[in-house]
Amino acid sequence: MGVGFFLVLALSVGPGRGTHGIARAQEFPTQRERRGKQIYVQGTAPSGKEILAYLGESSIEVPGSAIPCANCHGLDGQGKPEGGVTPTNVTWDALTKPYGVPQANGRQHPPYTDRGLELAITRGTDPAGNKLLNVMPRYAMAADDLGDLIAYLKLLGKERAPGITENKILVGTVVPARGALADMGQAVKAVTTAFFAELNSQGGIYNRQFEVKYAETADTPTATRTNVERFLKEQQIFALTGAFIAGSEKEMIPLFAQQEVPLIGPLTLYPQTDFPLNRQVFYLLSGVDGQVQAMIHFAAKKPELRTQHFAVVFPKTEINLRVVEAVKEQSKKDGVSEPQAYDYAPGRFDVTETVKQLRNSNSQVVVFLGGTEDALSLMTEADKSRWYPNVLLAIASGGKEIFSAPAGFDGKLFFSFPTSPVDQSPDGLKQFQALAEKYKLPTHHLAAQISAYCAAKILAEALKRAGKDVSREKLIQTLEGFYEYRTGLTPAITYGPNRRVGALGAYVVSVDLKEKQFVPASGWINVN
């Protein structure tokens, strides 16, 4: 196995409403309408306040998230017939018809007003005071949240996503354009351009041609966010694919939620998957936390390692502290000793003291989260006293330089990788190679190219499945339905309402220091 392939992740408001409150068509909903949209689609409030739903005559109480409005009335508000029941069209034009709304049973009622909607949502009655069908839940929510929901209902069905017309769809990505990563950015740009050019040559998707726009990272995470925020607004991007966000995750991820822009396959070592999930972002492969968890699970299955004392050594950063917590959680789950944590200031690794502490605590399995140079320093210092613990290295520590480790660590070094050549199908390789030859793609940075290529492929597949009448929300829900999707170059991809990492796990390989190569040590380890 070559290291190159494995390092896939090595790194407004429009015109106002008229007097009758008729919804306007617009691209950027107001903040109030955005809050209402979350309530309508998800049954949860951005305010964090509780929303409850009550069902039937017995008023069975369930969380609002269990039966959000969109489940029955649809993302467009038109209603989705199911089980013999046809939910009401809840678009504002339909609800406010001046001649009233006749029901299937012959009953009629006057047009809805804001107050009428409040009563329908909270008490289950129409504007004439008639009781709604029992299948319609009654909701309890804060007054402000109810107002937000009604504000969104006035827009429902007329909301128009940016970046999409009858014959065109705008997609974007973010690439590094300066510094050490600029060359990789150009390679990612080349493969992304080629993928959509080839798709356009085949007719696009539903006769829509793709136009690809590019934003650039900046010198600081804050400046990068500013660049991307301006890019999204000025270029009217429908969705992003394969964007480089490594190092600026904290600044960038909230932006995609605020702008409601889906992002598929960002290039990062640290997927942000805390709850509540950012619904807009779909990661391709596990980050460092998921890969280290796979190594802990691997070690727990080996009798010679399972009973040993574990330790974790890491540069103290906010991100690494989260990875350490993931290590501890996995250790508890797998029944191995909770690792003793040893941190050091980045760039100030006191390797002599660290080795002394590790030996004194009788640590025999060391999870190391630092870079290659620090890892080699640790092993060189340990070699001086002929102490050779098993070392589990995160992908961030990867590189051919590790082959220069002291010989005493032969067979004791393990890496995790999020993908493997076994994931490559003949068809998948053939398609990628054909694209590379036709568009004369660069021959370097293949790992980053493959990641960007697979992200674009997933986006294209999701757009096909979503249908011609696609929206950002429909794209997100379609992606949430992906199960074991084969890109041809990665492990199978699965997403869900509570899952945003497509291939959640890793392979573990050992390091053969004599032959200077990586050797498979496990099959796919799922840490879902």
C-alpha positions, -999 to 999 in steps of 0.1 A, spaced: 0 0 0 14 34 -9 10 62 16 0 87 -12 -34 71 -18 -43 69 18 -38 106 27 -71 116 12 -76 141 40 -40 150 47 -46 181 54 -313 408 20 -344 410 22 -367 417 -9 -397 440 -13 -423 439 15 -456 421 14 -488 437 3 -517 444 26 -531 409 23 -498 393 33 -493 375 0 -459 357 0 -432 371 -22 -408 351 -43 -373 357 -30 -339 341 -28 -330 350 8 -357 346 34 -357 369 64 -342 356 96 -377 351 110 -387 330 80 -355 310 83 -363 302 119 -399 293 109 -385 270 81 -366 250 107 -398 245 127 -417 235 96 -391 211 83 -376 197 115 -401 203 143 -374 220 163 -369 257 172 -337 277 167 -345 293 200 -339 260 217 -373 261 233 -394 229 234 -420 221 208 -445 193 216 -471 176 195 -504 161 207 -520 133 187 -556 121 186 -584 121 211 -562 109 239 -536 137 232 -506 115 231 -476 137 236 -445 134 214 -416 157 205 -424 181 176 -394 166 158 -412 133 156 -439 147 133 -428 180 118 -452 198 95 -432 189 64 -437 152 70 -473 154 59 -477 187 41 -444 183 21 -415 206 15 -437 226 -9 -467 227 13 -489 209 -12 -496 179 10 -485 143 5 -514 118 2 -507 87 23 -528 60 39 -560 74 24 -554 108 39 -547 139 18 -532 166 40 -543 202 34 -524 225 10 -509 249 35 -494 274 10 -505 309 19 -523 314 -14 -544 283 -8 -551 291 28 -562 327 21 -585 322 -9 -611 349 -5 -640 325 -13 -630 301 14 -618 266 13 -642 237 7 -633 204 23 -636 169 9 -665 162 33 -684 193 20 -676 215 50 -664 250 43 -646 277 62 -635 313 56 -600 322 46 -573 318 72 -557 347 89 -527 348 112 -550 342 142 -568 314 124 -535 297 117 -525 300 154 -557 282 164 -553 255 137 -518 248 148 -523 249 186 -560 239 190 -568 219 159 -597 241 146 -603 258 113 -615 295 109 -651 284 112 -644 267 145 -647 232 130 -625 205 145 -597 194 122 -591 157 115 -575 137 144 -545 130 121 -536 167 124 -514 171 155 -519 200 178 -486 218 187 -474 235 218 -446 260 213 -435 295 225 -454 325 210 -423 337 192 -417 303 176 -453 302 165 -450 336 149 -418 324 131 -437 294 118 -466 315 105 -441 339 89 -426 310 70 -459 296 59 -465 329 41 -434 321 20 -439 284 17 -441 272 -19 -427 304 -33 -393 302 -19 -367 301 -47 -332 287 -40 -303 307 -53 -282 293 -81 -307 272 -100 -329 279 -130 -346 258 -156 -314 253 -176 -285 260 -152 -272 251 -117 -244 269 -100 -221 248 -78 -190 260 -60 -159 250 -41 -132 266 -20 -95 260 -28 -62 272 -13 -45 295 -39 -14 306 -21 14 291 0 23 254 4 -11 241 -5 -16 262 -37 -5 233 -59 -30 210 -43 -57 236 -47 -50 238 -85 -53 200 -87 -86 200 -69 -98 228 -91 -88 209 -122 -106 176 -113 -137 195 -102 -138 215 -134 -133 183 -154 -160 163 -136 -188 189 -143 -175 196 -178 -179 159 -186 -213 158 -170 -224 188 -191 -211 170 -223 -236 142 -214 -265 166 -211 -262 177 -175 -289 166 -151 -325 172 -161 -312 194 -189 -295 217 -165 -259 226 -173 -235 231 -145 -215 262 -139 -186 259 -114 -174 289 -94 -143 290 -71 -135 308 -39 -101 310 -24 -89 305 12 -71 334 29 -43 339 53 -65 335 84 -96 315 92 -116 347 97 -105 361 64 -114 328 47 -149 330 61 -153 365 49 -142 355 14 -166 325 13 -195 345 27 -191 371 1 -187 344 -26 -219 327 -16 -239 359 -18 -224 374 -49 -222 342 -70 -256 328 -58 -242 293 -52 -267 265 -50 -244 239 -33 -207 234 -26 -186 203 -32 -151 193 -21 -144 227 -4 -111 230 14 -120 240 50 -90 224 69 -79 248 96 -110 270 94 -137 245 105 -148 265 135 -153 296 114 -167 280 82 -191 253 94 -216 278 111 -216 298 79 -231 270 58 -259 266 83 -266 304 83 -266 306 45 -284 272 42 -259 261 16 -254 223 13 -217 212 13 -207 177 2 -173 162 9 -153 191 25 -116 185 27 -108 184 65 -92 161 90 -118 172 117 -154 167 108 -177 187 130 -204 162 141 -215 175 175 -252 175 182 -273 193 171 -258 183 137 -251 209 111 -276 196 85 -259 213 56 -226 195 57 -220 160 45 -185 145 51 -170 118 29 -147 100 53 -139 98 90 -116 124 104 -89 119 130 -113 111 158 -131 84 139 -98 69 127 -83 68 162 -115 52 175 -111 25 149 -75 19 161 -87 16 197 -113 -10 186 -86 -28 166 -63 -29 197 -91 -41 219 -95 -71 197 -59 -81 200 -53 -102 232 -17 -90 235 -28 -54 235 -62 -54 252 -49 -59 287 -21 -34 284 -21 1 299 -31 27 273 -18 64 271 -25 92 247 1 119 239 -10 150 220 -3 187 213 -28 206 234 -53 222 210 -90 226 212 -94 200 183 -71 175 199 -89 177 232 -121 166 214 -102 137 198 -89 126 232 -125 125 244 -134 103 215 -105 80 224 -117 78 260 -153 71 249 -141 43 225 -119 28 252 -148 26 276 -170 11 249 -144 -16 240 -135 -24 276 -99 -14 276 -82 8 302 -89 45 300 -59 61 284 -38 84 306 -35 117 288 -2 135 284 -4 169 266 23 193 254 23 228 240 25 227 202 61 232 191 74 226 226 76 188 230 96 178 260 102 143 247 126 132 275 100 141 302 72 125 283 90 92 278 99 92 315 62 97 324 51 70 300 76 45 313 68 53 350 31 46 343 40 14 325 22 25 293 25 -2 267 1 12 241 6 48 231 -19 67 210 0 96 194 -18 126 179 12 148 170 31 151 137 57 128 122 87 148 136 74 146 171 65 109 168 100 101 156 114 121 185 93 100 209 105 67 194 141 78 192 141 88 229 124 55 238 150 36 218 178 50 240 165 29 269 154 0 248 117 7 255 94 -2 227 57 3 233 31 -3 206 24 31 190 -10 39 174 -5 69 150 -32 92 137 -33 99 100 -21 135 108 12 118 118 15 99 85 43 101 59 71 80 45 94 96 71 80 72 96 100 44 79 131 59 96 118 49 131 141 28 152 142 -8 143 129 -19 177 95 -6 167 92 -29 138 57 -45 140 47 -22 168 36 8 147 1 11 135 -17 37 113 -53 42 105 -65 52 71 -100 61 60 -98 42 27 -79 15 10 -72 1 -25 -97 -27 -18 -124 0 -21 -115 7 -57 -137 -11 -81 -125 -17 -117 -153 5 -130 -145 32 -105 -109 33 -115 -117 31 -152 -140 61 -149 -115 82 -130 -86 73 -153 -107 81 -184 -116 116 -170 -79 122 -161 -67 113 -196 -94 132 -214 -89 164 -194 -52 160 -188 -55 162 -151 -24 167 -130 -5 135 -120 2 148 -85 -20 152 -54 -41 122 -65 -55 117 -30 -70 152 -29 -82 148 -65 -100 115 -57 -117 131 -26 -129 160 -47 -140 137 -75 -160 115 -52 -176 145 -35 -188 158 -69 -200 123 -78 -221 121 -47 -236 156 -54 -245 146 -89 -261 114 -78 -281 132 -51 -294 157 -77 -305 129 -100 -324 112 -71 -340 145 -59 -357 150 -93 -361 181 -115 -380 201 -89 -350 202 -66 -344 226 -37 -316 228 -11 -338 211 15 -348 184 -9 -312 178 -17 -304 175 20 -332 150 25 -321 130 -5 -286 128 8 -299 116 41 -314 86 22 -280 75 8 -273 39 19 -242 20 9 -237 42 -22 -206 31 -41 -184 58 -55 -160 32 -69 -130 47 -51 -140 49 -14 -158 27 11 -195 26 7 -212 59 17 -242 60 40 -259 92 54 -289 96 76 -308 123 96 -284 118 124 -253 108 104 -231 131 84 -199 110 79 -204 88 49 -178 61 57 -176 61 94 -146 40 103 -111 31 90 -86 5 81 -56 -2 103 -22 -10 88 11 -18 104 45 -5 94 72 -29 81 104 -10 89 126 -35 72 108 -34 38 97 2 44 61 -3 35 26 -4 50 10 -38 56 -27 -44 60 -35 -53 97 -73 -52 95 -103 -51 73 -128 -22 75 -135 -13 111 -169 4 115 -172 27 145 -208 38 139 
